[in-house]
């Protein structure tokens, strides 16, 4: 992949959003039709780096998200490729009518890079947490939905979004993410899950900030419990890698999904929809923010609070492994 | 430049023909947004038949002017105009609203040749038009973007977000027209949600405001020419119109936002449109 130079050396010193900003600048060098838009969050979302480099190709529309997404649609209709950045909650909710009708329905080449997703804006409070966007955005026909695991994957996704014609939603966090990938050569491809660890006892399907935690949990469980846990990085929620899910159901029969998002309708819902269609019996659990509005705190603390950190994931795996899973008529001893 | 007598006559004839085709379309469709179609018809007619550079044979021609019907519900007014221009077969109008037809209540750029944006959710068109206009400017292209808003639509906050941005970005290649027909679904605009002082609002948002009689082609021509010549601020034409213009039993009645015609009403509507057309021609002859 040409022009991509990001490695763990960058992710260690640059936040995920900063990497996005730099990756977009590189892409902007190659493609003069790329334009940027933000709604007074150029600095926060780091699309401002693109704005500084290409001031004529950047529109800060002020605090007006509906207008921003409508304008992006118009710019796309005029032959440009807009990258639009605001917080996830304002992308998935404040401007959703425009995202739905102007961008997704008209299948326009608009790339929405939404930051501060999930619980990552922890101390900003519940009004700024965004634990519904995966559910909302994956219900939009035509839209590709991507949740990168770290900065390297974000850079790859930002570039892949350009190559993929049509609207794309990329959901990233505020601040720094744990480093998952030390470089870009691990075979990132939209719509294809990355197998982080092989395993036959159980599969954890993760996305975004929970990928690193799922990998840590699986490593810990192998050492302590001798468990072989498969970990899938389901970075593309839509179109989802159904084949990887079906294989996990058949080969491991136990599935746990984990996401920095509500358990309603997000990654867990998407995986459940595919898994249920296999016709096989399997154990299934969704980890995420339960059906509630989240509490305030540091991102790390909130992940622990909702059991989507390494310890929470490990506990859920042990619980599922501790339960019998068999094809008899005794329902009492089953999961 | 002022319209010549022949030009005005041509536009009046065309608007009359399109109003007739529109009421037929309403009858074929079963029902439709007839009130707003009649109020907007003269505006759309003069834009498409006098000022906009479009090629119905090549609807995607890069240098065409763009028109966005932000008040997307008046499809039964816009579709006859597009069909008449040759964007698609007029016969298709007979299937309007029918199951599987590309023509629905709100015209859709995914399905209908010549339509630039899928509108209907109100308050979207000005933002899309602004994006197009800024895109044209960025690419150094000379085409212009025309957006037709409804007045009731201007209750939407998003309209004002876009208005603020259009002025901020000095989008003078964007021409906004408001079909000020004074009515919305639930009543007169001033009763449901007062818009006045409407022109002052646009002025305060940084627009050059041009007020014109939306059923007088001379007034519309001079307003559009002034708007197209704007260099400092984007222009908005507030076109004072009559909902249901030309049909006596509908004109000015907000209850005819949406409705249907049986054979008797259709005949009456056409008769009334004929009288309206004659009276316009007579007025023209007096000038």
Boltz contact constraints between the chains, C-beta under 6 A:
constraints:
  - contact:
      token1: [A, 61]
      token2: [B, 165]
      max_distance: 6.0
  - contact:
      token1: [A, 64]
      token2: [B, 161]
      max_distance: 6.0
  - contact:
      token1: [A, 66]
      token2: [B, 158]
      max_distance: 6.0
  - contact:
      token1: [A, 66]
      token2: [B, 161]
      max_distance: 6.0
  - contact:
      token1: [A, 67]
      token2: [B, 127]
      max_distance: 6.0
  - contact:
      token1: [A, 67]
      token2: [B, 161]
      max_distance: 6.0
  - contact:
      token1: [A, 67]
      token2: [B, 162]
      max_distance: 6.0
  - contact:
      token1: [A, 67]
      token2: [B, 165]
      max_distance: 6.0
  - contact:
      token1: [A, 70]
      token2: [B, 124]
      max_distance: 6.0
  - contact:
      token1: [A, 70]
      token2: [B, 127]
      max_distance: 6.0
  - contact:
      token1: [A, 70]
      token2: [B, 128]
      max_distance: 6.0
  - contact:
      token1: [A, 71]
      token2: [B, 127]
      max_distance: 6.0
  - contact:
      token1: [A, 71]
      token2: [B, 130]
      max_distance: 6.0
  - contact:
      token1: [A, 71]
      token2: [B, 131]
      max_distance: 6.0
  - contact:
      token1: [A, 73]
      token2: [B, 128]
      max_distance: 6.0
  - contact:
      token1: [A, 74]
      token2: [B, 128]
      max_distance: 6.0
  - contact:
      token1: [A, 74]
      token2: [B, 131]
      max_distance: 6.0
  - contact:
      token1: [A, 74]
      token2: [B, 132]
      max_distance: 6.0
  - contact:
      token1: [A, 75]
      token2: [B, 131]
      max_distance: 6.0
  - contact:
      token1: [A, 75]
      token2: [B, 135]
      max_distance: 6.0
  - contact:
      token1: [A, 77]
      token2: [B, 132]
      max_distance: 6.0
  - contact:
      token1: [A, 78]
      token2: [B, 132]
      max_distance: 6.0
  - contact:
      token1: [A, 78]
      token2: [B, 135]
      max_distance: 6.0
  - contact:
      token1: [A, 78]
      token2: [B, 136]
      max_distance: 6.0
  - contact:
      token1: [A, 80]
      token2: [B, 135]
      max_distance: 6.0
  - contact:
      token1: [A, 97]
      token2: [B, 121]
      max_distance: 6.0
  - contact:
      token1: [A, 101]
      token2: [B, 121]
      max_distance: 6.0
  - contact:
      token1: [A, 102]
      token2: [B, 124]
      max_distance: 6.0
  - contact:
      token1: [A, 102]
      token2: [B, 128]
      max_distance: 6.0
  - contact:
      token1: [A, 105]
      token2: [B, 118]
      max_distance: 6.0
  - contact:
      token1: [A, 106]
      token2: [B, 118]
      max_distance: 6.0
